[in-house]
Amino acid sequence: MIRKKRPQIMLHSIGIVYAIMCIIPFIIVVSASLSRPLDLSQQGYKIWPSELSLNAYETIFKNPETILRSYGVTIFVTAATVAFGLLFMSMVAFTLARQNCVFRRPLSFFFYFTMLFSGGLVPSYIWITQYLKMQDTYWVMILPSLINVFYVFMIRTFFQRLSTALYESAKIDGASEFTIYFRIALPLSLPVLATVAFFTAMGKWNDWTTGLYYLNKANLYPLQYLLYQIQQNIQTLLAAMNFTTSGMGAIPLEDIPGENLLMAMAVVASGPMLLVFPFFQKYFVAGLTVGAIKG
């Protein structure tokens, strides 16, 4: 009996070891965020801090209204991008998956070509700022992220694996294409839709370059860009203190955030995604496996 279960025991053991290896770095990050900069520079990173310090979190939440507003902006932008992105990408994928679509092959090539080649940053910046006039608006954080061609093909592959008999039966009963799409295709595609939703949310949640390129109003700053601004301000302060010693006595060196601030920013930024992940986990295996098969 034990001999039969030996392969399973080995696989479980490897999985446990791998899980521990994945968890330990995050524990070290949390520990570093709760440590003093002086301890990190002298003793390095530890699983448990030598002396607990909330200095880094106090710096980040020095103005709670600002951080909460950025959280709200990021949550709104992420939710809107996921909702409308899933709608548009699944519509495109459903069209490309239908055998009765006359222009299915040219459209597939068009989307595939745009996935391989893009206009680049400068044309995109000119198009968004000079023609679409989306600079310093919520739209600039939502509209350009609604379509990801790789996800479109991923969803299309899932749709192609659905039985065409379902569509034909619905057609006989008088169902329109929209009815088939909303009542048959989408409910049966929850695994791939959940997978795409999580990847889209994770990408948008961690996006800070959009704020860097297109946002000048502080009330529109998403969370990641706000944390980037805080990091830049701290680095500027440290650089200035390296050139001058005036005022050093007023601010103890150990109270100035350094590496612990970076770790605290990582915890603050990744926390919500860690809470969301378990709700999507059960769909990942089916969504990734089926969506990865060549269609």
VENHU-V103174 format. One record per pair of residues at least 24 apart in sequence whose ideal C-beta (glycine too) atoms are under 10 Angstrom apart, sorted by the first residue. I is the first residue (numbers start at 1). GAP is how many residues later the second one is. Records with the same first field share a line. If there is no record, write none. Layout:
# VENHU-V103174
I = GAP, GAP
This chain:
# VENHU-V103174
26 = 240, 241, 244, 248
28 = 235
29 = 233, 234, 235, 237, 238, 241
30 = 233, 234, 236, 237
31 = 229, 232
32 = 24, 227, 228, 229, 230, 231, 232, 234, 235
33 = 24, 27, 224, 226, 227, 228, 229, 230, 231, 232, 233, 234, 235
34 = 226, 229, 230, 233
35 = 224, 225, 228, 229
36 = 218, 219, 220, 221, 222, 224
37 = 201, 216, 217, 218, 219, 220, 221, 222, 223, 224
38 = 214, 215, 216, 217, 218, 220, 222
39 = 215, 221
40 = 218, 219, 220, 223
41 = 212, 213, 217, 218
45 = 214, 218
49 = 211
51 = 203
53 = 201, 202, 204, 207
54 = 206, 210
55 = 199, 200, 201, 202, 203, 205, 206, 209
56 = 178, 201, 202, 203, 204, 205, 206, 207, 208, 209, 211, 212
57 = 200, 203, 204, 207, 208, 210, 211
58 = 197, 199, 206
59 = 171, 174, 175, 196, 197, 198, 201, 202, 205, 206
60 = 166, 167, 170, 171, 197, 201, 204, 205, 207, 208
61 = 203, 207
62 = 168
63 = 167
66 = 152, 153, 155, 160, 163, 164
67 = 156, 159, 160, 163, 201
68 = 155
69 = 149, 150, 151, 152, 154, 157
70 = 141, 148, 149, 150, 151, 152, 153, 154, 155, 156, 157, 159
71 = 151, 152, 155, 197, 201
72 = 150, 151
73 = 65, 68, 138, 142, 146, 147, 148, 149, 150, 152, 153
74 = 67, 130, 131, 132, 133, 137, 147, 148, 149, 150, 151, 152, 195, 198
75 = 130, 147, 148, 197
76 = 62, 65, 66, 146
77 = 61, 62, 63, 64, 65, 68, 127, 128, 130, 133, 143, 145, 146
78 = 63, 64, 67, 122, 123, 124, 125, 126, 127, 128, 129, 144, 145, 194, 195, 198
79 = 63, 122, 125
80 = 58, 59, 61, 62, 63, 65, 66, 124
81 = 60, 61, 62, 63, 64, 65, 116, 119, 120, 122, 123, 124, 126
82 = 63, 64, 114, 115, 116, 117, 118, 119, 121, 122, 123
83 = 59, 63, 114, 117
84 = 58, 59, 61, 62, 63
85 = 57, 60, 61, 62, 63, 66, 111, 112, 115, 116, 119
86 = 60, 65, 69, 100, 107, 108, 110, 111, 114
87 = 59, 99
88 = 58, 59, 64
89 = 57, 58, 59, 60, 61, 62, 63, 64, 65, 66, 67, 104, 107, 111
90 = 61, 62, 65, 66, 68, 69, 91, 92, 95, 96, 99, 102, 103, 106
91 = 61, 64, 87, 90, 94, 95
92 = 55, 57, 59, 60, 61, 63, 64
93 = 58, 59, 60, 61, 62, 63, 64, 65, 66, 67, 92, 96, 99, 100, 103
94 = 61, 62, 65, 68, 83, 84, 86, 87, 88, 91, 92, 95
95 = 57, 61, 64, 82, 86
96 = 56, 57, 59, 60, 61, 63, 64, 199
97 = 56, 58, 59, 60, 61, 62, 63, 64, 65, 88, 198
98 = 58, 61, 62, 66, 69, 79, 82, 83, 87
99 = 61, 65, 68
100 = 64, 67, 71, 77
101 = 76
104 = 52
108 = 44, 45, 48, 187
110 = 39
111 = 36, 38, 39, 41, 42, 45
112 = 37, 38, 40, 41
113 = 36
114 = 33, 35
115 = 33, 34, 35, 37, 38
116 = 33
121 = 88, 92
124 = 89
125 = 88, 89
128 = 82, 85, 86
129 = 84, 85
134 = 80
135 = 78, 79, 80, 81, 82
136 = 78, 79, 80, 81, 83, 84
137 = 77, 78, 80, 83
138 = 77, 82
139 = 75
140 = 70, 71, 73, 74, 75, 80
141 = 63, 66, 69, 70, 73, 74, 79, 81, 84
142 = 62, 68
144 = 66, 70
145 = 55, 58, 59, 62, 65
146 = 54
148 = 48, 51, 52, 55
150 = 46, 49, 141
151 = 41, 42, 44, 45, 46, 48, 49, 140
152 = 44
153 = 138, 141, 142
154 = 38, 41, 42, 45, 133, 134, 136, 137, 138, 139, 141
155 = 30, 34, 37, 38, 40, 41, 132, 136
156 = 36, 135, 139
157 = 35, 133, 134, 135, 136, 137, 138
158 = 27, 30, 31, 32, 33, 34, 35, 37, 38, 128, 129, 132, 133, 135, 137
159 = 26, 27, 29, 30, 33, 136
160 = 130, 133, 135
161 = 27, 28, 31, 129, 130, 132, 134
162 = 26, 27
163 = 25
189 = 98, 101, 102
190 = 93, 96, 97
191 = 89, 91, 92, 93, 94, 95, 96, 97, 98, 99, 100
192 = 91, 92, 94, 95, 96, 97, 98, 99
193 = 90, 94
194 = 85, 86, 87, 88, 89, 90, 92, 93
195 = 85, 88, 89, 90, 91, 92, 93, 94, 95, 96
196 = 87, 91, 95
197 = 79, 83, 86, 90
198 = 75, 78, 79, 81, 82, 83, 85, 86, 89
199 = 81, 85, 88, 89
201 = 71, 72, 75, 76, 79
202 = 68, 71, 74, 75, 78
205 = 64, 65, 67, 68, 71
206 = 63, 64, 67
208 = 61
223 = 42, 45, 46, 49
224 = 41, 44, 45
226 = 39, 43
227 = 34, 35, 37, 38, 39, 41, 42
228 = 37, 41
230 = 27, 31, 34, 35
231 = 26, 30, 31, 34
234 = 24, 27, 28, 31
235 = 26, 27
